[in-house]
Amino acid sequence: IKNLRSVFTQADFAPYFYDNGPYSYNGNLALFSLSEDTAVGTQIYRLNGTDPEGQEVRYGLSFDPGSKEYFSVDSKSGNITLVEKLDREKQDSIDVLVSITDGQSKVVERVTIFVMDANDEKPEFQNMPAIIDVLETTESGISIYKVEAVDRDTGSGGSVTYYLQSAQSTLFAIDRHSGVLRVKSGEMLDYEKAKTHFVIVIAKDGGGSFNGKEQFMSSSATLTINVIDAQDTLPSFIGTPYFGYVYEISVPGSEIFTVEARDGDVGNPNPVRYSFDDGDDGVFSINKTSGCITLLTLPIYLKREIFNIKVRASEVSPEGRLMDYEVTTVVIRVVDLNNNPPTFYGENGPQSTFELTMYEHPPEGEILRGLKITVNDSDQGANAKFNLRLIGPGRMLRVVPQTVLNEAQVTILVEDSAAMDYEKYHFLTYKLLAVEIDTPEKFSATADIVIHLLDTNDNAPKFSSDYYIARIPENSPGGSNVVTVTAFDPDSGPWGEVKYSIYGSGAELFLIKPDSGIIYTQPWASLDAEVRSKYNFYVKAEDTEGKYNLAEVFVTVLDLNDHSPAFYDNFLEKTMVIGAPVKIEAVDDDAEVPNNVIEYAIMKAEPENNIFDINADTGEIMLKSYIKSMAIIQNITKKRDCTWSLVVQARDRGHPSLTTTAVVKIDITEATQLKGGPLGSFLMQNRNKPLQILGMLAGIISLMIIVTVLISTATFMRNKKSNRILPNRRVKRRPKTQNEQKFKVKEEEREPEVIVENVNHNNNAGRILRQWPPPPPPCAPPPAFCLPVERQWVIPTVSATVAPKPLKKAVVTRQDSVSKALVSELKMRLEQKRKPDH
């Protein structure tokens, strides 16, 4: 008995949850439900349990691997908090593993939390917006369209009712529950009044709770109704192809599908009667006037899953006779489980690979008619609705339609023509993907589309560069290679073959090899940089169909040092004035530096004592800086003769360098020996250049003439501004009297300053002082009267008396006198120097 008590004392019982039922907010979370509009962060529940031994318990919460974790739990208090947004339409239940442990034993339970619906979804139209055609003779009350909208909410929030916007002003009415659109009772369509009607349909749910408030949600879409006028055509079915569905819950008499056909004579249409031609198997009937197809038996007695019923629509004449007719096929499917994935079909049955060969760059919008693809899903209703997508390189192609119900012919259109380039892709591979939309299974199918591209001549040759720069030495022999140009045409075959040619004003000395693009000189061409150093011309690359491209070629003829420097004369005579340089100059006919850059040097001097320096760049020869006078030169040479002969070398800077020499005879004189200032120095320096001396003298004389003309013109203009013109007066001489002698003496005793009165009261002259030349000797005063003579108008003067003018001597300026003296002295010195030589 003691041992048994010890065993019971040491036994550890597992903790457990309290089960408080589905309507409690604490316990083990069993059968707990939660609205999808619960806000994230809300504390939704508290785990509650106990341990038989009274030990402290801890709580845990986990999810299956790969599942989204919507909740978190406080391990101590057991409070559960919502951490992710709920969406019932995506997930209506959540499996959770809750656990309780006392540290030794742990109990885990799987519970399911149900997500309750909130009215958070708008109705979605399934077949809107849409465009339909309606005969203007359509009777009121006949169904012209059935609007379908789906609300994914449950309960009242998932029920949909239909309304028309501005219902009072429209010609149409809609059934609130079925969505069947009809022409209003008592109304008729009139093509002449309105060819098109825009009907806005509103789909509204039944309302429901959302975030604690009652909420109604709605959507709207536009139905475009085109009114068809009467024309002489056969009846035509509207809205084909037709697909109807028999559901497992259908009963005899259920409306399966309503076909609609209209007389093509819209202006004066005949009524249409409907009948079956074939394929109904006696289990369907059709209303001959409305085209409504109904079920005659229970679905379990149907022997086929798909019925292809041929329906005839016949015009009825006013006499009741059947006339022209049209036949269409109504495909009725028996809806059962979603057990068929979409399938692609070719011309010979199911097919997973479709191939097509076509030329590159087809027109945008072109249909690839070589691809005959049909896609089909044998399921019924929503199970047969799927999307089509085209997956592949770029956006070159697109697929239509993008949404398919049951079956459709697949059309592939060209979207980007430029991208379909043979030079980039010899073939294109796409995946055509069909994926179900509203099924949990999401069945899918794929097909490979392989497009083989054929090349076209869509590219012109392209040069490797827009221009080419080449250099070739002058004197290169004819036929020398200059440069190689390359162009590439990415097209294949003969279209990719490139031929080269050149043209342009600079191409006459060059040829090009048509196949290789090697540019070379003409066999007879002689390139000379001194004649022409730059050539430019165009090179053309052309394919076999005449598509071409151009590049420009620039050829530079490189200068060779093939010309020696040359003096104007190999023997030069110069006269140097101490302190002033003399300049010699040589010319190099080479075209470029450094071949035509010349350096000067004194190679030899006679007498040997070289007292000269030369500027290597300019060729200026000057005395050494310490020589300031002739005395220094005579001390150096011990001679009075100051004549030197220099051998001057002119060397270019080319490689190899070329040289030439000249003998320069220099006579040295001193600037102070020339009495005439700068002019004398100039004449002495240029004694061997008579043209320069004559030019200078002509310039001086011309300047003097211009100054004289200006002064005369100014004087004339000043006197012309006078208000009066003085008349000439005849002066009579009388014998000298004593008074006149006295007058003369007085005049002689006056100071040299002469004051001349303006006896004619000329406004231009007042009191005038004349210092040079001296005044003329006085004359006898005029008689008291004079004979009137005819007035003669002359240039106004300022003299009051008339005196004989002295004869003007030739004007000899001081500058001319000095120049003549210098020239004479220079000639004399040169003659004296030449006599000892002889």
Secondary structure as GFF3:
##gff-version 3
##sequence-region A 1 838
A	DSSP	alpha_helix	2	10	.	.	.	ID=ss1
A	DSSP	beta_strand	16	17	.	.	.	ID=ss2
A	DSSP	beta_strand	26	27	.	.	.	ID=ss3
A	DSSP	beta_strand	33	35	.	.	.	ID=ss4
A	DSSP	beta_strand	43	47	.	.	.	ID=ss5
A	DSSP	beta_strand	49	50	.	.	.	ID=ss6
A	DSSP	beta_strand	58	62	.	.	.	ID=ss7
A	DSSP	beta_strand	71	73	.	.	.	ID=ss8
A	DSSP	beta_strand	79	82	.	.	.	ID=ss9
A	DSSP	beta_strand	93	101	.	.	.	ID=ss10
A	DSSP	beta_strand	106	116	.	.	.	ID=ss11
A	DSSP	beta_strand	124	125	.	.	.	ID=ss12
A	DSSP	beta_strand	130	135	.	.	.	ID=ss13
A	DSSP	beta_strand	143	146	.	.	.	ID=ss14
A	DSSP	beta_strand	149	150	.	.	.	ID=ss15
A	DSSP	three_ten_helix	155	158	.	.	.	ID=ss16
A	DSSP	beta_strand	160	164	.	.	.	ID=ss17
A	DSSP	three_ten_helix	167	169	.	.	.	ID=ss18
A	DSSP	beta_strand	172	174	.	.	.	ID=ss19
A	DSSP	beta_strand	180	183	.	.	.	ID=ss20
A	DSSP	beta_strand	196	205	.	.	.	ID=ss21
A	DSSP	beta_strand	208	210	.	.	.	ID=ss22
A	DSSP	beta_strand	213	215	.	.	.	ID=ss23
A	DSSP	beta_strand	218	228	.	.	.	ID=ss24
A	DSSP	beta_strand	236	237	.	.	.	ID=ss25
A	DSSP	beta_strand	242	246	.	.	.	ID=ss26
A	DSSP	beta_strand	255	258	.	.	.	ID=ss27
A	DSSP	beta_strand	261	262	.	.	.	ID=ss28
A	DSSP	beta_strand	272	278	.	.	.	ID=ss29
A	DSSP	beta_strand	284	286	.	.	.	ID=ss30
A	DSSP	beta_strand	292	295	.	.	.	ID=ss31
A	DSSP	three_ten_helix	299	301	.	.	.	ID=ss32
A	DSSP	beta_strand	306	316	.	.	.	ID=ss33
A	DSSP	beta_strand	322	334	.	.	.	ID=ss34
A	DSSP	beta_strand	343	346	.	.	.	ID=ss35
A	DSSP	beta_strand	349	350	.	.	.	ID=ss36
A	DSSP	beta_strand	353	359	.	.	.	ID=ss37
A	DSSP	beta_strand	373	376	.	.	.	ID=ss38
A	DSSP	three_ten_helix	381	384	.	.	.	ID=ss39
A	DSSP	beta_strand	385	391	.	.	.	ID=ss40
A	DSSP	beta_strand	397	400	.	.	.	ID=ss41
A	DSSP	beta_strand	403	405	.	.	.	ID=ss42
A	DSSP	beta_strand	407	414	.	.	.	ID=ss43
A	DSSP	beta_strand	427	436	.	.	.	ID=ss44
A	DSSP	beta_strand	444	454	.	.	.	ID=ss45
A	DSSP	beta_strand	462	463	.	.	.	ID=ss46
A	DSSP	beta_strand	467	473	.	.	.	ID=ss47
A	DSSP	beta_strand	481	484	.	.	.	ID=ss48
A	DSSP	beta_strand	487	488	.	.	.	ID=ss49
A	DSSP	three_ten_helix	493	496	.	.	.	ID=ss50
A	DSSP	beta_strand	499	503	.	.	.	ID=ss51
A	DSSP	beta_strand	510	512	.	.	.	ID=ss52
A	DSSP	beta_strand	518	521	.	.	.	ID=ss53
A	DSSP	beta_strand	534	542	.	.	.	ID=ss54
A	DSSP	beta_strand	548	558	.	.	.	ID=ss55
A	DSSP	beta_strand	566	567	.	.	.	ID=ss56
A	DSSP	beta_strand	571	577	.	.	.	ID=ss57
A	DSSP	beta_strand	582	583	.	.	.	ID=ss58
A	DSSP	beta_strand	586	587	.	.	.	ID=ss59
A	DSSP	beta_strand	598	606	.	.	.	ID=ss60
A	DSSP	beta_strand	612	614	.	.	.	ID=ss61
A	DSSP	beta_strand	620	623	.	.	.	ID=ss62
A	DSSP	alpha_helix	630	637	.	.	.	ID=ss63
A	DSSP	beta_strand	643	652	.	.	.	ID=ss64
A	DSSP	beta_strand	659	669	.	.	.	ID=ss65
A	DSSP	three_ten_helix	671	673	.	.	.	ID=ss66
A	DSSP	alpha_helix	677	685	.	.	.	ID=ss67
A	DSSP	alpha_helix	690	720	.	.	.	ID=ss68
A	DSSP	alpha_helix	738	749	.	.	.	ID=ss69
A	DSSP	beta_strand	754	756	.	.	.	ID=ss70
A	DSSP	beta_strand	768	770	.	.	.	ID=ss71
A	DSSP	alpha_helix	814	837	.	.	.	ID=ss72
###
